[in-house]
Amino acid sequence: MTGATGLLGHSLVPQLRDFGHEVVAHGFSNVSNADYQVDLCDLASTGKMLEEIQPDFVINLVGCTDVDLCEQNPQLAFKLNVRSVEVLAHWIGRRRDCHLIQISTDQLYDGDGSHKEDVVDIVNVYALSKYTGELAARPAGATVLRTNFFGPAAGASKSSFSDWVLDKLRKQEAITAFEDVAFSPLLMNTLGKALNRVMELPTAGVFNLGSRKGCTKADFIFAVAKHARLDTSMVTRGTQAQLNLRARRPGNMVMDSSKFEREFGFELPTTEHEINGLELTDEPG
Ligand SMILES: NC(=O)c1ccc[n+]([C@@H]2O[C@H](COP(=O)([O-])OP(=O)(O)OC[C@H]3O[C@@H](n4cnc5c(N)ncnc54)[C@H](OP(=O)(O)O)[C@@H]3O)[C@@H](O)[C@H]2O)c1
């Protein structure tokens, strides 16, 4: 798994091991949990790593996920979201014995949802670089999964959106809950199960992988608070449009993931089901 030392990797590595897969973890600067430390923008060292491992699958989580940083530094966005995929796809090519699973994002969508895979709407450099990364992955016969996720960070140095919400609610700090942003995230545990299914049935193509129905970020915050029985007096409904962010953000990223459900025979849960399944770690005793 490339990018295994990040937020999603911390959750997926143990899950896939529990499913019985032998997972080799790759990282770059954060090497405590990694078997390999390699710059994926470097063709020679990445090729050497893959030659040694001879993987059946490469699940690629490497990326620059900071949307404002991508806007400020498109070269970095290109390196981590496009070049790294090109390098992997170069090695994998059309090998029949290695399948690339490229993790992409729901940030490729905007406007009226729910969105199917065929029309993207690019509003910032992050989205452009992730989409270009998809284009780099597809000639290698990759499964491209457009997703969004939440759940406990499980030791990662970065927090998930639900970690951030729970932390703010517990500390009774003010939150502006956006009513003009909608998404359809999955729990990282569900994403792990879906990935295991993809590994049983590796199929080339682009697939949305999100929860059914979706909700606004505001409704997500109130639902998490209700699930965790936390007070919401510091939460104010507002809009993202009021903020002066460096990168423009999409509004409606809600995905229609029925293609994934049909292709992989995997029923996806509703957003409400996922929120109610959120594990409440670090609760004050
Ligand atoms: N976070 C979200 O909310 C979200 C939502 C939708 C989709 N996604 C997608 O999901 C994937 C995983 O996201 P994440 O939040 O887990 O990302 P993350 O926490 O930022 O992790 C990024 C990973 O990339 C590695 N990396 C950075 N520079 C590298 C380089 N030059 N060479 C090799 N590896 C390098 C990092 O390694 P070190 O840490 O060891 O340096 C880390 O393992 C990304 O593709 C992202 O676009 C994320």
PDBQT file of the ligand as one rigid body, heavy atoms in Angstrom, charges set to zero:
ROOT
HETATM    1  N1  LIG A 301      -8.392  13.092   3.643  1.00  0.00    +0.000 N 
HETATM    2  C1  LIG A 301      -9.546  13.171   3.039  1.00  0.00    +0.000 C 
HETATM    3  O1  LIG A 301     -10.500  13.698   3.606  1.00  0.00    +0.000 OA
HETATM    4  C2  LIG A 301      -9.739  12.588   1.638  1.00  0.00    +0.000 A 
HETATM    5  C3  LIG A 301     -11.011  12.663   1.069  1.00  0.00    +0.000 A 
HETATM    6  C4  LIG A 301     -11.206  12.108  -0.193  1.00  0.00    +0.000 A 
HETATM    7  C5  LIG A 301     -10.159  11.466  -0.843  1.00  0.00    +0.000 A 
HETATM    8  N2  LIG A 301      -8.923  11.430  -0.272  1.00  0.00    +0.000 N 
HETATM    9  C6  LIG A 301      -7.835  10.746  -0.988  1.00  0.00    +0.000 C 
HETATM   10  O2  LIG A 301      -7.448   9.624  -0.204  1.00  0.00    +0.000 OA
HETATM   11  C7  LIG A 301      -6.054   9.399  -0.310  1.00  0.00    +0.000 C 
HETATM   12  C8  LIG A 301      -5.460   9.266   1.077  1.00  0.00    +0.000 C 
HETATM   13  O3  LIG A 301      -5.701  10.477   1.795  1.00  0.00    +0.000 OA
HETATM   14  P1  LIG A 301      -5.084  10.715   3.243  1.00  0.00    +0.000 P 
HETATM   15  O4  LIG A 301      -5.929  11.729   3.898  1.00  0.00    +0.000 OA
HETATM   16  O5  LIG A 301      -4.803   9.407   3.917  1.00  0.00    +0.000 OA
HETATM   17  O6  LIG A 301      -3.691  11.402   2.826  1.00  0.00    +0.000 OA
HETATM   18  P2  LIG A 301      -2.488  11.847   3.801  1.00  0.00    +0.000 P 
HETATM   19  O7  LIG A 301      -2.834  11.566   5.216  1.00  0.00    +0.000 OA
HETATM   20  O8  LIG A 301      -2.120  13.236   3.427  1.00  0.00    +0.000 OA
HETATM   21  O9  LIG A 301      -1.317  10.838   3.370  1.00  0.00    +0.000 OA
HETATM   22  C9  LIG A 301      -0.577  11.040   2.211  1.00  0.00    +0.000 C 
HETATM   23  C10 LIG A 301       0.441   9.935   2.049  1.00  0.00    +0.000 C 
HETATM   24  O10 LIG A 301       1.307  10.281   0.941  1.00  0.00    +0.000 OA
HETATM   25  C11 LIG A 301       2.658  10.030   1.332  1.00  0.00    +0.000 C 
HETATM   26  N3  LIG A 301       3.575  10.887   0.574  1.00  0.00    +0.000 N 
HETATM   27  C12 LIG A 301       3.671  12.239   0.593  1.00  0.00    +0.000 A 
HETATM   28  N4  LIG A 301       4.652  12.637  -0.255  1.00  0.00    +0.000 NA
HETATM   29  C13 LIG A 301       5.169  11.518  -0.819  1.00  0.00    +0.000 A 
HETATM   30  C14 LIG A 301       6.184  11.257  -1.772  1.00  0.00    +0.000 A 
HETATM   31  N5  LIG A 301       6.896  12.227  -2.361  1.00  0.00    +0.000 N 
HETATM   32  N6  LIG A 301       6.454   9.976  -2.121  1.00  0.00    +0.000 NA
HETATM   33  C15 LIG A 301       5.771   8.981  -1.557  1.00  0.00    +0.000 A 
HETATM   34  N7  LIG A 301       4.772   9.145  -0.655  1.00  0.00    +0.000 NA
HETATM   35  C16 LIG A 301       4.486  10.406  -0.298  1.00  0.00    +0.000 A 
HETATM   36  C17 LIG A 301       2.672  10.360   2.805  1.00  0.00    +0.000 C 
HETATM   37  O11 LIG A 301       3.807   9.737   3.390  1.00  0.00    +0.000 OA
HETATM   38  P3  LIG A 301       4.475  10.285   4.776  1.00  0.00    +0.000 P 
HETATM   39  O12 LIG A 301       3.343  10.696   5.663  1.00  0.00    +0.000 OA
HETATM   40  O13 LIG A 301       5.235   9.115   5.285  1.00  0.00    +0.000 OA
HETATM   41  O14 LIG A 301       5.337  11.447   4.374  1.00  0.00    +0.000 OA
HETATM   42  C18 LIG A 301       1.353   9.729   3.266  1.00  0.00    +0.000 C 
HETATM   43  O15 LIG A 301       1.528   8.351   3.479  1.00  0.00    +0.000 OA
HETATM   44  C19 LIG A 301      -5.490  10.559  -1.135  1.00  0.00    +0.000 C 
HETATM   45  O16 LIG A 301      -5.269  10.116  -2.438  1.00  0.00    +0.000 OA
HETATM   46  C20 LIG A 301      -6.593  11.597  -1.130  1.00  0.00    +0.000 C 
HETATM   47  O17 LIG A 301      -6.605  12.351  -2.306  1.00  0.00    +0.000 OA
HETATM   48  C21 LIG A 301      -8.687  11.971   0.955  1.00  0.00    +0.000 A 
ENDROOT
TORSDOF 0
